[in-house]
Amino acid sequence: MVDSPDSLPTCQAELDTTGLYCPEPIMLMHNKVRDMASGEVLKVVASDPATTRDVPKFCSFLGHELLAQEERDGHYLYYIRLG
């Protein structure tokens, strides 16, 4: 996983789930990755603290790589490379 915000990966798509709560962020992620190719990077912005648990499980279960995860100003940011 990337440790420094300066080394965050370039993303090909972004999904803003701010204001949504479980299970909606994960459902929207499922829909978004269907439109993307393997190896592309998706940036997800969320406000639901449950995503800190759900996004890593989503990645592990579906074979995606969680490149970076951070909390910034009450939002959670995730960078996911599709498997």
C-alpha atoms as one frame of an Amber mdcrd trajectory, in Angstrom:
protein
   0.000   0.000   0.000   1.155   3.548  -0.692   2.285   5.304   2.479   2.724
   8.893   1.327   0.038  11.189  -0.132   2.730  12.491  -2.505   2.969   9.056
  -4.104  -0.744   8.444  -4.661  -1.441   6.662  -7.933  -3.033   8.225 -10.982
  -6.631   7.079 -11.216  -8.652   6.388 -14.337 -12.022   6.840 -12.581 -13.417
   8.401  -9.422 -16.503   7.474  -7.430 -17.912   9.887  -4.829 -20.133   8.109
  -2.311 -20.211  11.000   0.165 -23.435  11.032   2.162 -24.225   7.381   1.449
 -24.198   4.620   4.055 -23.683   0.870   4.002 -24.392  -0.939   1.746 -24.718
   1.787  -0.918 -20.990   2.670  -1.312 -20.090  -0.972  -1.961 -23.008  -1.457
  -4.341 -21.911   1.590  -6.354 -18.323   0.293  -6.373 -19.539  -3.019  -7.814
 -21.299  -1.147 -10.621 -18.319   1.137 -11.312 -15.702  -1.627 -11.584 -17.839
  -3.410 -14.182 -17.158  -0.482 -16.536 -13.401  -0.567 -15.926 -10.553  -2.763
 -17.142  -8.161  -4.874 -15.119  -5.166  -2.813 -13.970  -7.034   0.500 -13.916
  -7.188   2.496 -10.683 -10.429   3.645  -9.070 -10.465   6.431  -6.486 -13.354
   6.194  -4.030 -14.382   9.040  -1.726 -16.674   8.125   1.163 -18.047   9.631
   4.353 -19.300   6.415   5.971 -16.831   5.120   8.591 -18.006   1.562   7.829
 -16.103   1.784   4.532 -12.856   1.404   6.489 -13.965  -2.175   7.052 -16.005
  -2.787   3.905 -13.629  -1.527   1.195 -10.656  -3.722   2.214 -13.003  -6.748
   2.378 -14.431  -5.831  -1.048 -10.905  -5.725  -2.495  -9.800  -8.958  -0.858
 -12.923 -10.868  -1.862 -12.857  -9.712  -5.504  -9.092  -9.815  -6.067  -8.486
  -6.069  -6.302  -5.464  -4.339  -4.764  -6.035  -1.595  -2.196  -3.176   0.751
  -3.082  -3.891   3.480  -0.521  -6.394   4.297   2.180  -6.539   7.523   4.176
  -8.842   9.781   6.136  -8.827  13.462   5.249 -11.171  16.153   6.597 -13.866
  13.671   7.607 -13.728  11.800   4.299 -12.219   8.425   3.536 -10.173   8.033
   0.354  -9.385   4.717  -1.284  -7.257   3.928  -4.340  -8.031   0.506  -5.789
  -6.220  -1.245  -8.659  -8.612  -3.628 -10.349  -7.571  -7.252 -10.511
